[in-house]
Amino acid sequence: MNTTPETTRTLRASSVASPLAQQIADEIRAAGGWIGFERFMERALYTPGLGYYARGDRQFGALPGSGSDFITAPELSPLFGRALARQVAQALEASGTREVWEFGAGSGALAAQLLEALGDRIDRYTIVDLSATLRQRQGRTVAQRAPQQASKLGWADRLPEAIDGVVVGNELLDAMPVVLLHFDGAQWQERGVSLDAQGGFVWQDRPTAPDSDLRPPVDAPFVPGTVTELPRQACAFVATLAGVLRRGAAFLIDYGFPEREFYLPQRHGGTLMCHRAHQADPDPLDAVGDKDITAHVDFTAVALAGQNAGLEVLGYTSQARFLINCGLAGDLQVASERGDLPLLANTQKLITEHEMGELFKVIGFAAAATPIDDPIGFLAGDRTHTL
């Protein structure tokens, strides 16, 4: 690979003392000294037994003192799953199915909430997760919080050949590896990772081919130095899901924007971020395997991937609007009447604009064989027209 000072940017080196870092360094050497960031992120998060999501269950929790790195909506409030369950129930009824599949189930909190709320409406709840440690935690969570439904819980290593049911994924797409791009003022380059003289990880850019599709999907006055992401694996996941979802629907909740907001020239630093001990930092090359790496979701790309693969886009809206459409206001009223102030405070974070209510979005898909008239989560405030 030919490089010049203009195509090489060393931002920060990282120790390769850990077994995971050593494995990645060996792969870089075997690949000729460079791998794309998409591959680096995949290894950092999902290398069996060593990657961030593959080696333990400590990631999810409310406070840093628990050893956790971040909190998700189901851990924040059980009312999240209760509201989502109403949309899931409608989709189950419309499709005539009785099974739920969850991807990226984390601690199992959402599984417990949906199992408890759906009750006799489902026969089986399947979590797709490769981490044995996370599976154990998910099983414990469901056994503790929804004991009467625990026998319905099962796991799978991969997508089956066919799904008849409803798929859910909360903060799933943001953890899928992304292609990282850098604009030098003249052309787009793919940002990857190489090694410095001491064996530490450093950024290195490689020019993309003139006919390459590795560039933002919009033309805009990007400034030199702009860094952004392409959600290639998230789109591939949705397209693959479309191929196996025979009857039913899918609801994906995550933080992100439609295309026109995602690729704003003012967002010149991109959205890539790491999380550790409830603190954010922008350096994925440091402490590899010890922290989360995420990127915001381009929901336009995700919607097009599903649509082009045969799914119908049911709707797209903010998390706040979706949860309110699904009856969260009534749940809050009940909590208020009980005087459950901690539950009220935590649930408000799900819908408050400056917390999770606006940044997080919900997109719904339906299989071609499953018409769902007036999906309740998108009855008011549907933003599909913005995609």
C-alpha positions as a printed NumPy array, in Angstrom:
array([[  0.   ,   0.   ,   0.   ],
       [  1.336,   3.398,  -0.956],
       [  0.916,   6.165,   1.605],
       [  1.979,   9.759,   1.861],
       [  1.981,  12.212,   4.78 ],
       [ -1.345,  13.488,   3.439],
       [ -2.941,  10.048,   3.665],
       [ -1.545,   9.154,   7.072],
       [ -2.866,  10.72 ,  10.256],
       [ -1.492,   9.595,  13.596],
       [ -3.87 ,  10.8  ,  16.313],
       [ -3.004,   8.558,  19.222],
       [ -1.181,   5.28 ,  19.694],
       [ -2.524,   2.521,  21.895],
       [ -0.772,  -0.194,  23.791],
       [ -1.068,  -3.657,  22.246],
       [ -0.385,  -5.436,  25.516],
       [ -3.778,  -7.183,  25.781],
       [ -4.412, -10.485,  23.971],
       [ -7.173,  -8.861,  21.898],
       [ -4.939,  -5.989,  20.826],
       [ -2.172,  -8.425,  19.99 ],
       [ -4.542, -10.436,  17.793],
       [ -5.674,  -7.301,  15.966],
       [ -2.064,  -6.178,  15.519],
       [ -1.206,  -9.585,  14.043],
       [ -4.127,  -9.261,  11.619],
       [ -2.93 ,  -5.801,  10.563],
       [  0.548,  -7.163,   9.845],
       [ -0.896, -10.131,   7.918],
       [ -3.036,  -7.74 ,   5.849],
       [  0.002,  -5.756,   4.743],
       [ -0.018,  -3.146,   7.491],
       [ -3.577,  -1.775,   7.311],
       [ -7.182,  -2.784,   7.985],
       [-10.28 ,  -0.676,   7.527],
       [-11.883,   0.732,  10.652],
       [-14.997,  -1.358,  10.016],
       [-12.932,  -4.508,  10.547],
       [-11.111,  -2.998,  13.532],
       [-14.425,  -2.158,  15.223],
       [-15.744,  -5.645,  14.536],
       [-12.711,  -7.241,  16.175],
       [-12.773,  -4.819,  19.128],
       [-16.403,  -5.542,  19.924],
       [-17.063,  -9.113,  18.806],
       [-13.88 , -11.213,  18.784],
       [-15.015, -14.444,  20.521],
       [-14.015, -14.474,  24.171],
       [-12.099, -11.197,  23.957],
       [-14.231,  -8.505,  22.304],
       [-16.153,  -5.985,  24.378],
       [-19.528,  -7.648,  23.813],
       [-18.195, -11.187,  23.76 ],
       [-16.382, -11.53 ,  27.051],
       [-18.62 , -10.32 ,  29.87 ],
       [-21.866,  -8.871,  31.138],
       [-20.704,  -5.847,  33.092],
       [-21.561,  -3.297,  30.39 ],
       [-25.145,  -2.6  ,  31.416],
       [-26.   ,  -0.818,  34.66 ],
       [-27.278,   2.358,  36.242],
       [-24.18 ,   3.631,  38.018],
       [-20.411,   3.525,  37.421],
       [-20.007,   2.019,  40.877],
       [-21.588,  -1.175,  39.58 ],
       [-18.711,  -1.548,  37.142],
       [-21.016,  -0.77 ,  34.22 ],
       [-20.295,   1.464,  31.252],
       [-23.722,   2.733,  30.206],
       [-27.45 ,   2.395,  30.809],
       [-30.14 ,   1.634,  28.257],
       [-33.845,   2.458,  28.313],
       [-35.054,  -0.928,  29.654],
       [-32.641,  -0.687,  32.6  ],
       [-33.794,   2.873,  33.209],
       [-37.52 ,   2.117,  33.447],
       [-39.737,  -0.974,  33.162],
       [-42.365,   1.234,  31.541],
       [-40.258,   1.269,  28.367],
       [-40.948,  -2.392,  27.706],
       [-44.556,  -2.119,  28.823],
       [-45.231,   0.566,  26.22 ],
       [-43.308,  -1.236,  23.471],
       [-45.285,  -4.398,  24.264],
       [-48.505,  -2.732,  23.092],
       [-47.042,  -2.198,  19.62 ],
       [-45.592,  -5.703,  19.606],
       [-48.984,  -7.134,  20.584],
       [-50.684,  -5.327,  17.707],
       [-48.111,  -6.706,  15.249],
       [-48.472, -10.232,  16.646],
       [-52.223, -10.08 ,  16.21 ],
       [-52.021,  -8.647,  12.691],
       [-49.556, -11.325,  11.603],
       [-51.205, -14.203,  13.431],
       [-47.905, -15.124,  15.056],
       [-46.868, -15.928,  18.625],
       [-43.116, -15.485,  18.824],
       [-40.765, -12.581,  19.591],
       [-37.128, -12.381,  18.542],
       [-34.764,  -9.926,  20.208],
       [-31.342,  -8.9  ,  18.922],
       [-28.885,  -7.125,  21.198],
       [-30.736,  -8.136,  24.373],
       [-28.086,  -6.851,  26.769],
       [-28.939,  -7.592,  30.381],
       [-32.278,  -9.182,  29.505],
       [-34.286,  -6.328,  31.023],
       [-36.337,  -5.727,  27.871],
       [-36.955,  -9.452,  27.45 ],
       [-38.324,  -9.632,  30.991],
       [-40.55 ,  -6.6  ,  30.435],
       [-41.964,  -7.873,  27.143],
       [-42.489, -11.395,  28.451],
       [-44.339, -10.101,  31.482],
       [-46.485,  -7.665,  29.496],
       [-47.301, -10.009,  26.616],
       [-47.991, -13.036,  28.79 ],
       [-50.194, -15.569,  26.99 ],
       [-49.945, -13.691,  23.687],
       [-46.643, -15.431,  22.904],
       [-45.354, -18.981,  23.047],
       [-41.642, -18.303,  22.708],
       [-39.138, -15.477,  23.14 ],
       [-35.817, -16.014,  21.373],
       [-32.702, -13.931,  22.004],
       [-29.935, -13.936,  19.406],
       [-26.674, -13.532,  21.321],
       [-23.241, -15.132,  20.986],
       [-21.971, -14.266,  24.471],
       [-22.392, -17.126,  26.94 ],
       [-21.918, -14.727,  29.838],
       [-24.642, -12.397,  28.594],
       [-26.96 , -15.359,  28.026],
       [-26.526, -16.346,  31.65 ],
       [-27.315, -12.837,  32.812],
       [-30.347, -12.623,  30.535],
       [-31.645, -15.901,  31.934],
       [-31.201, -14.69 ,  35.5  ],
       [-32.927, -11.387,  34.757],
       [-35.969, -13.051,  33.226],
       [-36.141, -15.64 ,  36.008],
       [-36.144, -12.873,  38.619],
       [-38.46 , -10.367,  36.926],
       [-40.831, -12.546,  34.9  ],
       [-40.613, -15.972,  36.549],
       [-43.948, -17.215,  35.225],
       [-42.779, -16.605,  31.65 ],
       [-39.182, -17.784,  31.987],
       [-39.85 , -21.168,  30.371],
       [-40.601, -19.377,  27.068],
       [-37.092, -17.919,  26.846],
       [-34.581, -19.43 ,  24.446],
       [-31.438, -18.439,  22.538],
       [-30.052, -18.722,  19.038],
       [-26.583, -18.168,  17.606],
       [-27.764, -16.728,  14.299],
       [-30.758, -15.798,  12.221],
       [-32.952, -18.783,  11.367],
       [-34.032, -19.592,   7.834],
       [-37.446, -18.086,   8.545],
       [-39.095, -15.936,  11.208],
       [-42.821, -15.767,  11.817],
       [-43.155, -13.245,  14.602],
       [-42.027,  -9.85 ,  15.777],
       [-38.395,  -8.732,  15.924],
       [-37.195,  -6.083,  18.375],
       [-33.807,  -4.442,  18.764],
       [-32.972,  -1.692,  21.242],
       [-29.59 ,  -0.005,  20.717],
       [-28.646,  -2.708,  18.261],
       [-27.728,  -0.859,  15.077],
       [-25.417,   1.668,  16.753],
       [-23.083,  -1.156,  17.823],
       [-22.71 ,  -2.547,  14.311],
       [-19.299,  -1.77 ,  12.749],
       [-19.175,   1.215,  10.412],
       [-16.98 ,   2.308,   7.541],
       [-15.078,   5.436,   8.552],
       [-14.427,   8.113,   5.929],
       [-12.195,  11.189,   5.919],
       [-12.377,  14.098,   3.471],
       [ -9.021,  15.772,   2.825],
       [-10.493,  18.665,   0.858],
       [-10.049,  16.997,  -2.51 ],
       [-11.318,  13.438,  -2.13 ],
       [-12.852,  10.958,   0.275],
       [-10.538,   8.415,   1.842],
       [-11.288,   5.325,   3.872],
       [ -9.895,   5.633,   7.365],
       [ -8.262,   2.529,   8.756],
       [ -5.791,   1.408,  11.367],
       [ -2.108,   0.586,  11.1  ],
       [  0.775,   0.229,  13.547],
       [  3.453,   2.685,  14.582],
       [  7.081,   1.784,  15.237],
       [  6.251,   0.716,  18.799],
       [  3.348,  -1.503,  17.677],
       [  0.636,   0.907,  18.8  ],
       [ -2.541,   1.483,  16.831],
       [ -2.609,   4.62 ,  14.682],
       [ -5.031,   6.055,  12.151],
       [ -4.139,   5.753,   8.5  ],
       [ -6.213,   6.869,   5.513],
       [ -6.347,   5.152,   2.155],
       [ -7.722,   6.794,  -1.002],
       [-10.921,   5.224,  -2.288],
       [-11.264,   4.238,  -5.917],
       [-12.893,   6.869,  -8.155],
       [-15.836,   4.543,  -8.844],
       [-16.143,   3.445,  -5.204],
       [-19.411,   3.867,  -3.323],
       [-17.427,   4.679,  -0.175],
       [-18.603,   8.255,   0.078],
       [-21.526,  10.02 ,   1.726],
       [-24.832,   9.561,  -0.122],
       [-25.351,  13.33 ,  -0.348],
       [-23.481,  16.145,  -2.045],
       [-22.736,  18.883,   0.442],
       [-20.039,  21.509,   1.076],
       [-17.97 ,  19.28 ,   3.339],
       [-14.98 ,  21.045,   4.867],
       [-11.461,  19.559,   4.734],
       [-10.918,  17.279,   7.713],
       [-14.524,  16.026,   7.828],
       [-14.904,  12.532,   9.252],
       [-18.127,  10.553,   8.884],
       [-19.463,   7.004,   8.875],
       [-21.307,   4.651,   6.521],
       [-23.613,   2.032,   8.134],
       [-22.787,  -0.793,   5.739],
       [-23.266,  -3.623,   8.242],
       [-26.469,  -2.181,   9.725],
       [-27.949,  -2.007,   6.239],
       [-26.797,  -5.549,   5.495],
       [-28.433,  -6.756,   8.713],
       [-31.788,  -5.193,   7.804],
       [-31.611,  -6.612,   4.274],
       [-30.825, -10.067,   5.666],
       [-33.681,  -9.753,   8.145],
       [-36.   ,  -8.956,   5.255],
       [-35.025, -12.245,   3.655],
       [-36.093, -14.351,   6.644],
       [-39.096, -12.412,   7.985],
       [-41.971, -14.273,   6.33 ],
       [-44.763, -12.931,   8.533],
       [-44.524, -10.294,  11.2  ],
       [-42.786,  -7.009,  11.869],
       [-39.605,  -5.485,  13.257],
       [-39.155,  -2.494,  15.556],
       [-35.669,  -1.013,  15.953],
       [-34.905,   1.706,  18.508],
       [-31.658,   3.635,  18.438],
       [-30.052,   7.054,  18.397],
       [-29.54 ,   8.701,  15.046],
       [-30.862,  10.927,  12.3  ],
       [-32.307,  10.862,   8.807],
       [-29.767,  11.266,   6.017],
       [-30.155,  15.013,   5.587],
       [-29.299,  15.554,   9.27 ],
       [-26.688,  12.833,   9.562],
       [-24.487,  14.298,   6.831],
       [-24.801,  17.956,   7.736],
       [-21.513,  19.721,   6.847],
       [-21.516,  21.153,  10.373],
       [-21.243,  17.592,  11.743],
       [-17.651,  17.474,  10.524],
       [-16.389,  15.338,  13.384],
       [-18.757,  12.446,  12.69 ],
       [-20.652,  10.562,  15.391],
       [-18.204,   7.829,  16.407],
       [-17.94 ,   7.624,  20.191],
       [-16.761,   5.293,  22.96 ],
       [-18.294,   4.695,  26.39 ],
       [-16.627,   3.439,  29.553],
       [-17.697,   3.858,  33.19 ],
       [-20.541,   6.151,  32.036],
       [-18.037,   8.524,  30.45 ],
       [-17.713,   9.239,  26.738],
       [-14.475,   9.605,  24.812],
       [-13.679,   9.816,  21.088],
       [-10.705,   7.428,  20.918],
       [-11.538,   3.874,  19.796],
       [ -7.843,   3.009,  19.407],
       [ -7.226,   3.194,  23.154],
       [ -8.154,   0.442,  25.658],
       [ -9.384,  -1.822,  22.877],
       [-11.944,  -4.313,  24.135],
       [-12.447,  -2.461,  27.4  ],
       [-15.035,   0.035,  26.158],
       [-18.005,   0.328,  23.869],
       [-17.663,   1.791,  20.374],
       [-20.771,   3.211,  18.736],
       [-21.952,   5.425,  15.911],
       [-25.287,   7.134,  15.358],
       [-27.634,   5.507,  12.877],
       [-28.409,   6.849,   9.406],
       [-32.085,   5.895,   9.44 ],
       [-32.558,   6.784,   5.777],
       [-29.992,   4.181,   4.779],
       [-31.594,   1.625,   7.092],
       [-35.079,   2.35 ,   5.74 ],
       [-33.922,   2.035,   2.127],
       [-32.11 ,  -1.225,   2.886],
       [-35.305,  -2.716,   4.281],
       [-37.525,  -1.317,   1.56 ],
       [-35.234,  -2.472,  -1.245],
       [-35.202,  -5.957,   0.273],
       [-38.992,  -6.19 ,   0.335],
       [-40.037,  -4.824,   3.726],
       [-42.667,  -2.141,   4.204],
       [-41.662,   0.841,   6.323],
       [-44.42 ,   1.091,   8.926],
       [-43.222,   4.358,  10.399],
       [-40.389,   6.392,  11.808],
       [-40.612,   8.745,  14.756],
       [-38.92 ,   9.924,  17.924],
       [-38.76 ,   7.621,  20.929],
       [-40.83 ,  10.097,  22.932],
       [-43.642,  10.178,  20.398],
       [-43.565,   6.402,  19.928],
       [-43.79 ,   5.657,  23.655],
       [-46.559,   8.205,  24.195],
       [-48.478,   6.755,  21.251],
       [-48.102,   3.348,  22.911],
       [-49.723,   4.484,  26.155],
       [-46.808,   5.674,  28.27 ],
       [-48.785,   8.672,  29.537],
       [-51.297,   6.351,  31.164],
       [-48.515,   4.321,  32.745],
       [-47.013,   7.495,  34.16 ],
       [-50.375,   8.477,  35.606],
       [-50.607,   5.153,  37.445],
       [-47.075,   5.599,  38.789],
       [-47.952,   9.114,  39.911],
       [-51.039,   7.909,  41.757],
       [-48.875,   5.344,  43.543],
       [-46.393,   8.072,  44.477],
       [-43.537,   6.206,  42.785],
       [-41.273,   9.223,  42.334],
       [-38.081,   7.343,  41.287],
       [-40.001,   5.539,  38.536],
       [-41.518,   8.802,  37.365],
       [-38.14 ,  10.551,  37.275],
       [-36.419,   7.74 ,  35.379],
       [-39.26 ,   7.319,  32.887],
       [-39.305,  11.029,  32.133],
       [-35.737,  10.634,  30.833],
       [-37.114,   8.368,  28.114],
       [-39.266,  11.129,  26.656],
       [-37.611,  14.407,  27.658],
       [-36.188,  16.128,  24.601],
       [-32.757,  16.874,  26.081],
       [-32.416,  13.316,  27.436],
       [-33.454,  10.363,  25.233],
       [-36.792,  11.5  ,  23.867],
       [-35.609,  13.232,  20.694],
       [-32.179,  11.774,  19.93 ],
       [-33.544,   8.216,  20.005],
       [-35.782,   7.168,  17.128],
       [-37.957,   4.172,  16.338],
       [-38.354,   2.639,  12.884],
       [-40.857,  -0.087,  12.125],
       [-40.894,  -2.603,   9.277],
       [-43.481,  -5.168,   8.223],
       [-43.098,  -8.261,   6.088],
       [-44.867,  -8.082,   2.742],
       [-47.306, -10.752,   3.915],
       [-48.256,  -8.754,   7.026],
       [-50.304,  -5.624,   6.453],
       [-50.55 ,  -3.689,   9.718],
       [-53.157,  -0.96 ,   9.496],
       [-52.502,   2.111,  11.631],
       [-49.562,   0.85 ,  13.747],
       [-50.164,   2.486,  17.1  ],
       [-46.581,   3.603,  17.691],
       [-46.685,   5.878,  14.648],
       [-50.272,   7.161,  14.752],
       [-49.133,  10.67 ,  15.694],
       [-45.861,  12.345,  14.808],
       [-44.786,   9.927,  12.067],
       [-41.667,  11.299,  10.348],
       [-41.32 ,   8.796,   7.528],
       [-41.515,  11.683,   5.068],
       [-38.21 ,  13.016,   6.457],
       [-36.256,   9.895,   5.543]])
